[in-house]
């Protein structure tokens, strides 16, 4: 079952912060985050394996609440290069495996100068 | 190192024609995935292979779709006959997952944009 992402789209100015949420109705073992720029392939950002774990990638970090079956992606002091569509992918089994990875519908992030 | 290589990048064909999409995964990766991306349905997993063996093809939409992986460095996705609703971007991705020691990162190719008229 496809995870639900919110918001569907967000527009912000350079330097502002944004939060993208991902929730699932199924029990989660792992959450993967990818960013896709227009006309390009999705690019891996990070994976979260344990409940409550937070990871960071430059000024992009994420949290994973296993009990609530939710993950949030935090973009701090956004840069123009952050523009793109962000996807969360959820896995239900095994240790961080990409097997049975189901992607959300994406959140389109636009950073304006 | 070369990434995942897909061909063709763009394909325009007429309804009823056979379409073959090709993928070369990253050397050493033992998982290969075929995804389809459309505006309506987003990124959908079609099929994946582990060590050249198809593991889960439950995402393949219908019998018109077939995928093979004859060796560790090559995979094909075939649509026969093609229909306009097959128009999409088809991504191939590879990954190396061994036990719990890998991030599970998917490396995507540039995609093959298919238009069926």
Interface residues (C-beta under 8 A of the other chain):
Chain A: X2 X30 X32 X34 X40 X41 X42 X43 X44 X47 X87 X91 X95 X96 X97 X98 X99 X100 X101 X102 X103 X104 X105 X106
Chain B: X31 X33 X42 X43 X44 X45 X48 X55 X56 X91 X93 X95 X97 X99 X100 X102 X103 X104 X105 X106 X107 X108 X109 X110 X111
